[in-house]
Amino acid sequence: MKKIILTIAIVLGGLGVFAQPTPPTGSTGHTGAGQNGPIGGGAPIDGGLSILLLMSVAYGAKRTIQIIKKDSQN
């Protein structure tokens, strides 16, 4: 019963996200990043993705080495 109530609460809580009004435009009709640009500007995400990729490769290498060492001891 608790799972059903939790699921309903999450679904209904998520519906409020879609009900938000669009942000107002400036006096010139632009949203701040240009007329056709994304709201809030174009934030670069390349640096974060590169770091995430390097960290995941390092973690995978670490786990692989641990598994190989564990198998060689047995």
MOLINUR-V500557 format. One record per residue. N is the residue number from 1. RES is the residue in one letter. OMEGA is omega in degrees with one decimal (999 if undefined). Layout:
BEGIN
n->N res->RES omega->OMEGA
n->N res->RES omega->OMEGA
END
This chain:
BEGIN
n->1 res->M omega->-180.0
n->2 res->K omega->179.2
n->3 res->K omega->179.8
n->4 res->I omega->179.2
n->5 res->I omega->178.6
n->6 res->L omega->178.9
n->7 res->T omega->178.9
n->8 res->I omega->179.7
n->9 res->A omega->179.6
n->10 res->I omega->180.0
n->11 res->V omega->-179.2
n->12 res->L omega->177.1
n->13 res->G omega->178.6
n->14 res->G omega->179.5
n->15 res->L omega->179.3
n->16 res->G omega->179.2
n->17 res->V omega->-178.6
n->18 res->F omega->-175.7
n->19 res->A omega->-177.5
n->20 res->Q omega->178.7
n->21 res->P omega->177.4
n->22 res->T omega->-179.3
n->23 res->P omega->179.9
n->24 res->P omega->177.5
n->25 res->T omega->179.0
n->26 res->G omega->-177.8
n->27 res->S omega->-179.8
n->28 res->T omega->-179.6
n->29 res->G omega->-179.9
n->30 res->H omega->-179.2
n->31 res->T omega->177.9
n->32 res->G omega->-179.8
n->33 res->A omega->-174.9
n->34 res->G omega->-174.4
n->35 res->Q omega->-177.2
n->36 res->N omega->-177.5
n->37 res->G omega->178.8
n->38 res->P omega->178.0
n->39 res->I omega->-179.6
n->40 res->G omega->179.3
n->41 res->G omega->-179.1
n->42 res->G omega->-179.5
n->43 res->A omega->179.1
n->44 res->P omega->179.7
n->45 res->I omega->-175.7
n->46 res->D omega->-178.4
n->47 res->G omega->179.9
n->48 res->G omega->178.9
n->49 res->L omega->178.9
n->50 res->S omega->179.0
n->51 res->I omega->178.7
n->52 res->L omega->178.7
n->53 res->L omega->179.4
n->54 res->L omega->179.2
n->55 res->M omega->179.7
n->56 res->S omega->176.4
n->57 res->V omega->179.0
n->58 res->A omega->179.2
n->59 res->Y omega->178.4
n->60 res->G omega->178.0
n->61 res->A omega->179.1
n->62 res->K omega->-179.5
n->63 res->R omega->179.2
n->64 res->T omega->178.6
n->65 res->I omega->178.3
n->66 res->Q omega->-179.6
n->67 res->I omega->179.7
n->68 res->I omega->178.4
n->69 res->K omega->-179.2
n->70 res->K omega->179.4
n->71 res->D omega->-179.1
n->72 res->S omega->179.0
n->73 res->Q omega->-177.9
n->74 res->N omega->999
END
